[in-house]
């Protein structure tokens, strides 16, 4: 009995140590920097251990400056639309994959994972060749006679370009958890509903959709959270002046060299993104306990 009590501690020690060293400790450092003043030097902030110089001015400035509020609102808007579009595209794909015979699922799963073998930066640069005025999309539309070659569509450096690039990069993050959830569903329940006279759409709405909620929630969080802080896509496809919280963080860190203000932005963004995770965990807690 003593061995069984001592067993879980070493197994849990490694992941907790990992989180402590690579998540909590850097977060504490960033939070400490956010309470300092920007100075000329290296590092470009005052001593975080000088308690007399600590202040909340950076947080007050962020919460009262329309620039940061607009950047956060724009980031949340783009991330939410990205999550919804990924769900609309990814759910039918994951649903079709789950209905395929097991021998074919591996090939389809590899097709979804394959983009991860290429850097996100390279994939985003490839999107520029598709979206620019002389890109493949405008060339195809002109060849089909849908647009005038002299007046190509202006897609690059617009909201449309950013949205397309975000969906393109984050779609696998929606498909994979949905597929993992759907493939475990007992499909005999939907078949029983149809045998009892329910039309296919009703069997899906009352059986499959509720059972796939955990996959939908996981996919939405996996897309929404990193999309809020995205930097590469809005910079390359939206232009240098495209306002999102990730681009604003880069400006404060590397151009203005105001590390305390940038650290405060990062802390507030993390606090805002942790809230939906905690709500989801709280909502899913009773179900897990019942199991």
N, C-alpha and C positions, 0 to 999 in steps of 0.2 A: 504493500500500500504506500509506503514511503517513497518508493521509486516512482510510482505513478504520479504522486504529488509534485515531485521534483522535476519530472519530465517536461511539462509544458514551459517552465521558466527558460531553459536554454533555447528552446525552439522559438520563443517569443522575443528573446533578448536581441537577436540579430536584426529583425525588422525595426524594433523600437530604437536600437542604436543607430540604424541607418537614417530613420526619420529625424532623430535628434541631431545627428551630425550634418545632414544635407538638406534639411527642411527647417527645423526649428531654429538652429543656431544661425544660419544666414538670415532668417526672418528677424531675429532679435537684433542682428547687426544693422539691417536695413532700417528697422524701427528706431534704433539708437541714432543713426545718421539723420533720420528725418527730424529729430529734435535739436539739431545743431544749426549753426549759421554757415552760410557759404563764405569762403575766404579765398584769397589768391595764394595758391601754394599747392603742395602735393602731400597728402590728399587735400582736395579743395573744400574742406569743411573743418569746423572747429572741433576741439577735443570733446568726444562724446562722454568722457569720464569726468568732465568739469561740470558738475551738477549746477553750478551757479549760472552757466551760460545756456542751459537747456530751455527751450521755449516751444510753444505751440503755434507760432506765427505762420509756419508753413501750412499747417492744416487750415488755419483761419483764411489764409490767402486763397487756397484751393477752393474752399467752400463758398467764397464770396466772389470769385472771379468767373465771369461768364465764359471765358475761353475754356477752362477745364470742365465746367458743367456741360458746355456744348460738346466737347470732345467725348466725355463720358456718355452723354445721351446718344451721340452719333454711333459710338462703339456698341452700345446696347441695342440700338435699332438695327445696325448691320448684322450683329451676331444673332439677334432673334430671327430676322428674316432668313439668314443663312440656315439656322436650325430648322425652321419651318420648310424651306425649300429642300433641304437634305432629307427631311422626313417624307415629304411628298414624293421625292424621287427614289429614296432609298428603301422605303417600306415595300413597294411593289417588287423591287429587285430582290430584297431579302425574302419576301414571301414566295417568289418563284423559285429561289434557290432552295428554300426549305422543302418545297414540294417535289424537287428533283430526286431521282434515285441516288442512293449514297455514292455510287460510283462516279456520278457526274458532279457531285457537290464539291469535291476537292479541286477540280478544274475551275469551277466558277469562283470558289473561294480564292484560289491563286490569282485569278483575273482581278479580283477586288484588291488584293494585297499588293499586286505587282507595282502600282505607282509608288509605293513606299520604297522601292529599290532605287528610286531616283530622288535626288535632293529636291525639297520643296522650292528652293530658289531657282533651280533649273526648270522645274515644271512651270513656275510663274513666268519666267522669261519666255518659255515656249508660248504661253498665252498671249504675250505681246505680239508675236508673229501671227496669231490668229485674229486679234482684235484691231490692229492698227489699220489705217486707211488703205494701205496696200497689202493688207493681210489676206489670209486664205478665205475668211468669211466674206469679205467684200468682193474678192475675186470670184467666188462661187456664186454670189448673188448677182453679180454683173454678167457672168456667163449664162445664168438662167434668165436674164432679161428682167430681173425684179428691181434693179436699181440702175441709175445712170452711172457708168464708169467715171464720168467727170465729177460726180457728186457722191462719193462713197459715204457710207454711214460713219458717223463720229462716235465710236464706241469707247475707244481707249481714253483713259483719264476722265472717266465719268463714274457715277454711282453704279451704272450697269456693269462696267468692267470690273469694279471691285467686287460686286455681288457675284458675278460669274466666276471670278478667280477664287473667292471664298468657298463657294459651293464645290468647285472642282477640287480644291485641296482638302476639304473636310468631309466630303461625301463618304469615304470609307469608314470614318469614325462613327457614322450613323448606321451603315449597313452591317458592320461586324457585330455589334451588340444585338441588333435586331435579329440577325440570322441566328446567333447563338441562343436567343430566346425562342424564336419560332421553331427551330429544329427540335426543341424539347417538348413542344406542345403535343398533347394526346389528340391526334386528328380524328380519332374515333368519336370524340364528343361532337365535332361538327358534322360528321357523317350521321350520327344518331339524330341530330337536330333536323337534318334534311330528310331522313327516313320518316320522321314524325310530321313532315309536311312543311317545315320552315323553308322559305326560299333561300337561295345561296347568300344573298346580301344580309338577310336576317341572321342566318347561322354565323356569318362572319362578324356582324355587329354585336351579337350577344355572346358568342363563344370565343372566337379567335382574338378579336380586338381587346377585350378585357384581359385575356391571358397574356397578351403581348405588351401590356403596359410597362412592366419592368424594363423590357428592351427599349421601348420608346423613351422612357425617362432617362435611362443610362446613355442612350445615343444623343439625346438632346443636351445633356450636361457635357458630354465629351466634345460636342460641337460648340456649344454656346460659350463655355468657359474659356478655352484657348482663343476662340474667335474674337472675344472682347479685347484681348491684348495683342491682337495680330499687328505685325509691323511690316513684314515683307510685302504682302499682297497690296495693302493700301498705298504703300510707297511706290511700288513698281507700276501698278495698274491705275492708281488714282492720282499719282503725281506727288511731288515733294510737299505740296501745300495741303494735301488731303488730311482733314482733321479727324484723327482717332486718338484714343488714349495711348496706344502703342507708339504712334508717331510723335506725340507730344512728349512722351517719356524719353524717346531718343533725342529730341531737341534739347530738353533740359539737361540730359546727361552729357552729350557730346558737343553741342554747340554753345549752350549757355554755361555749361560746367557748373550748374547749380544742383549738386548732388543731394543736398538736404531736401530741396523742393521736389526733385524727382523721386526720392525715396518716400516722401509723404504721399505722392500720387500712387506709388506702387502699393503702399500699405492700405490706403483707402480702397484701391481697386480690389485687392485681395479680400478685404473685409466685405465688400459688396458681393463678391463672387462666392464666398464661403456660405452666405446666407441661403441660397437655393439648395446647396448640398445638405446643409443641416436640416432644412425643411423636408427634403426628400427622405433623409434618413429617419427623421421623426415620423413621417407619414408611413414609411415602410417598416418601422420597428415592430408594431403589433403583429403584422403578417408574418414576419420572420420568427417572432416568438411563438406564434401559433403552430408553425411548422415543427 
